[in-house]
């Protein structure tokens, strides 16, 4: 079913490519970024979200509002895909070309949304080389763990002239090292969604370092279905497999089910190590995580620099350089763990 969705999206993108010349005839301003000089009274950001508003969006909107308060009337046009590829397909087919005519920037959350919107923008701009250089509307990408593997950029050192990326990546070796200071696990179960690029990337990175830290991993391959997740959690509680801790990579489906996951694993006294700050707030034991709010703020600052004509080249991927270990104090007490 998932592959059928992607195939449908690919067909739509091809049709967009074939029709881009006609598109330009009828909508000559559609893919021109509205410059600071041409639109001093209004700044409009189209936001395409995967699972609704997160702390990343809150941080972005609050910081951008603060930065342009004296010079701009700020407007956000938000669409929520509700974690459904069908909804993203419909948006690209029916709304994208209309929305970008009035938007200064297009904000895209997560790997699925960001890569598909990038493809659509390339086709609409008439790019034949796959380069983003011909794209005039600037894309703001946030919460993509590995933007290089996702094909969004060729290098973490330069996002290109028409894209700003704020990545939630934190070195896996640092996450594991910090976690083992709290729970010196030997058997680590990894709950991951095999259809999610971020989830697969993190799982593969953990596999690469397990020999260095002398622990073994057990893969809990998840389908994005609640019934499937419930079965996995039931098995974990029954000791199948017997894990010292469970590692949870960044994944929108898993994060949306975090309340159930945390309740079940905490009740079974199975520590959760997560790469998502939101889960720690909700009760997961710990994680060395990037601040989503800060990543949003960094992206807002990049927009302000761009509006002021101060964008640097190269344009590096933005990251939370101060990512640190966070421990939920209540959960640590539940587990009898003492940590400063």
N, C-alpha and C positions, 0 to 999 in steps of 0.2 A: 504494500500500500504506500509506504514511504517513497519507494522508487518511482511509483506512478505519479505521485505528487511532484517529484523533482522533474520527471519527464515533461509533465504539463508545464512546469515553470520554464523549462528549456525551450519548449515550443513557443511560448509567449515571448521569450527574449529574442528568438530568431525572427518572429514576426515584427517585433520592434525594430530589429536591425534592418529588415527589408523596407520598412516604412519610414526610416528616419529622414529621408529627403523630403517626403510629403509633410512630415511632422514639422520640419523647419519652415516650410512654406506657410503653414497655417499658424504656427506658434514660434515666430522668429526670436522671441525673448525667453522661451521656455527654459533653455539650459544655459543662459547667461547669468552668472552670479551678480546680484544687485550690489554694486559697489557702495562703499561708504559715502562717496560724493553724490551718488545718484539717489540714495534713499536715507537721508539723514534723519527723517522723522520716524522711520519704522525699521525695525530689525525683526525678521521673521525666520524662525527655525522650525522646519518640519521634522517631527520626531517619530521614528518608526521603532516601536518597542516589541520585544518578543513575549514578555510575561508581565506587562504592566510596569508601573513606576517602581523603581528601586532607589536606594540611597544614591546611586550614581546620577540619576536624573534630578533628584532633589538638590544634590550638591552643584550640579551644572546650572540649573535654573536659578538657584539662589545667588550663586557667584556671578553669573552673567548679568542678572538683574542689578546687582550691586555695581558692577563695573561700568554699565552703560546707562545708569539711572539718569544722569544729567544730560545725555546726548541722544538717547534713543527711546522710541516707544517699542517695547519688546512684546512680541507675540509668539506663542508656541502652538503649533498645529500638530496634535498628537494622534497617532494610530497605534492600537494595541493588537498584535497578531494573535494573542491568547494562546501562544505555543502551537499554533496550527499553520502548517505550510499552505493549506488551502486559502487561508485568509491573506497570507503574504502574496500568493499568486494573484488573487483577486485585486489586491491593492495595486500591484505592478500593472496589471492589465487595465484597470479602470481609473486609477487615481494618480499614478506617479507623474505622468506627463502634465497633468493639470496642476498638481501641487507645486512642482518645481518652478513653474512660471512666476510664482509670487514669493518663493523662498530664497533667502540668502544662503542658507546652509541646510543640509539634510543630515540629521542625527540618527545613527543606526546602532541598536543595541545587540551585541552578541554576534557569533560567527555566522549563523544561518542568515540572519537579516542583512548583515553587513556585506557578505560576499555576493548575495543575489542582487542587492541594490547596486553594488559596484558594477556587476555585469550589465545590468539594465542601463546604467548611466553611460557606460562605455559604448553600448550599442546605439543609444539615442544620440550620442555625440558624433557617431560616425567613425569611431576609432577602429582601424583595421589591424593595428599592431598589437593590441591588447594593452597599450600604455594608457596611463591615466592623464598624460600630459595634455590631451585635447579636451578634457572634461572641464567645463567652466564652473558648474555648480560644485561647491566644495562639500565633501563628505566628512562628517564627524563620527568616528568609529570609537566605540567604548565597550569594555569588558569582552575582549578577545584574548585568550591566553597565549596563543601562538599565531600572530598575524602573518608571519612569514610562511609557515606551512599552510595557512588558510588561503594564501595567494593574494592577500590584500596589499602586501608590500614585499619588495625583494630583500629588504634589509631593515633591521631594527634601528639602524643609524640614520635612515632617511625614509620618511613616509611618502615623499614626493611633494609636488607643489600644490596639489589640489585635494589633499587628504590630511586630516589630523587624527592620530590614533592614540588612545589612552588605554593601555593594556594592564590587565590585572595579574600579569605574570609575576611570580615569585619563584626563585630557584628551588627546585624540588629537594635538592640536597640540604638546603637551609631548613625547609619545612620538616623534613625527616629528622635532621639533627636536633632541632629544637623540641620536637615532639618526644623524642626518646629521652630527653632530660626530665620529662614529666612521667612518661610511661615507657619503661625500657622493654618494649615489646620484642618478641622473637617471631611471632606469627601475625602478619598483617593482612587482613582481608581488604580488598579494594572493590568498592561498589561503584560500577561505572556503566555508562550508557554507550554501547558500542556504536550507536548511530550519531553520536555527538563528538565533533572533532576535538573540542577542549578536553572532554572526558578521556578520550583515547590517548591524547597527547600526554596527559598527566600520568595515566596508567603506565604508558611506555617508559616515561622518565623514571618512575619509581622502580620499574623492573631493571633499569640500567644501573641503579645504585645500591640495590639490595645486597649484593655481595660485599661491597665496601662497608656497609653498616651491619653485616652479619645477621640478616633476618630473611625469612621466606615470605612469599606473597601467595595469596589465594584469590583468584579472580571471581568476582560475583557479577557476571555479565547480566545487565538489566535491560529489559524492554521497557519503553516508556508507557507502561500500563500499571495502574494501581494494584490490580490483582496479582500481577507478577512480582511487584515490589513486596506485597504482603507475604507471599510465599517465601521470598528470600529472607525477610526479617524473622519469620517463624522458624525457619531452619537455623538461622544464626542463634536465636534464643535457645534452641534445643541442642546447640553445640555442633551443628553441621553446616559449615566447618567450624572447628573450635578455634576461635581467633582471640588474640590478646587485645586487639584493637581493630577498628574499621576506619579506613581512610576514604574520604569522600571528595572527589575532584569537583571543580566547578561545572555544574550542569543545571540547566534551567528546570527540567522536569524534577530532578532530585530535590533541588532547592524549594520548589513549589510544594513538595511533600515532606518538607523538613520537620514539621510538627509531629507527624506520625513516626518518622524515622527516629527522631530524638526520644520520643516517649517510649518506644519499644526497646531501643538499645540501652537507654539509661536504666530502665526497669530491670534489664538483664545484666546490668553492671558491665556492659561492654563499652569501653571508651571510644568516643568519636573524635577523629582527627579530620578537620575539614579545611578546604582551601577557600571557603566562603565566609566572610565576616558575619553576614546575617545569621548564619546557623549558630555561631557561637553566642550571639545575643539571645537566640531562642532556646539555648540550653545544651548545645554540643559542647564537649569538654574543652577543646582547644584547637588552635590552628595558627600558623604564621601566615598572615593574610594581608592583602592590600586593602586599603580603605576605599570602598566604592565612592564614598562622599568626596574624598580627596581627588580621586581620578576624575570625577565630574568637575571639580573646581579647576583642576589642571587643564581640562579641555576648554572650559570657559575662558581661562586666561589666554589660551592659544587663539581663540576666536577674537578676543580683544586686540591682541597683537596684530592679527591679520587685518582687522578693520582699520587699525592705525597705520597699516603698511609696514609693519616691523617684523614680518615673518622671516625666520632665518632659513638659510640653505647651507648644509642639509637640514632637514626637518625631522629630528629624531622621534621615535615612538616614546610617548610619555609613560612613566611608570611611577609607582609609589616607592621611592628609594628608601623610605623609612619603615617598610613592612616589618612588623615585629610579632613575637609570640603573644597571643591573647588567650587567656584562660578564663572560663566561666567559673566564678568563685563558688556559686551555689552548687554547680555540678561537681566541682572538685571536692567540696565538702561531702556530697552524696557518696562519692567514691572513696572517701577517706584519704584524699591526696592533699598534702601540704605543699603549697607552692606560693612564693612571695607575690 
